[in-house]
């Protein structure tokens, strides 16, 4: 998730449509949470949810894919 956030924040201008997908082998459902100031992780999906127009999860026999889209408007 860190790679998606870094790419989104630093390389894709705010008014540009964008879509990203991140896959892993886990079947655990992702959820947004607000990390405390001392947490070392847990901010990725929260930030994506704030910036995206749409996001969701697709499950497969080999794990899951979290996808996100921004219209650019």
VENKATA-V504324 format. One record per residue. N is the residue number from 1. PSI is psi in whole degrees, 0 to 359 (NA if undefined). Layout:
n->N psi->PSI
n->N psi->PSI
This chain:
n->1 psi->327
n->2 psi->320
n->3 psi->321
n->4 psi->313
n->5 psi->315
n->6 psi->313
n->7 psi->316
n->8 psi->313
n->9 psi->324
n->10 psi->343
n->11 psi->344
n->12 psi->110
n->13 psi->149
n->14 psi->327
n->15 psi->11
n->16 psi->129
n->17 psi->144
n->18 psi->150
n->19 psi->139
n->20 psi->152
n->21 psi->139
n->22 psi->126
n->23 psi->151
n->24 psi->171
n->25 psi->4
n->26 psi->145
n->27 psi->5
n->28 psi->131
n->29 psi->131
n->30 psi->154
n->31 psi->150
n->32 psi->147
n->33 psi->156
n->34 psi->108
n->35 psi->149
n->36 psi->169
n->37 psi->339
n->38 psi->353
n->39 psi->142
n->40 psi->356
n->41 psi->178
n->42 psi->7
n->43 psi->342
n->44 psi->300
n->45 psi->328
n->46 psi->314
n->47 psi->316
n->48 psi->315
n->49 psi->326
n->50 psi->324
n->51 psi->337
n->52 psi->152
n->53 psi->323
n->54 psi->147
n->55 psi->157
n->56 psi->188
n->57 psi->135
n->58 psi->132
n->59 psi->148
n->60 psi->171
n->61 psi->336
n->62 psi->5
n->63 psi->226
n->64 psi->160
n->65 psi->125
n->66 psi->127
n->67 psi->155
n->68 psi->146
n->69 psi->146
n->70 psi->131
n->71 psi->332
n->72 psi->5
n->73 psi->NA
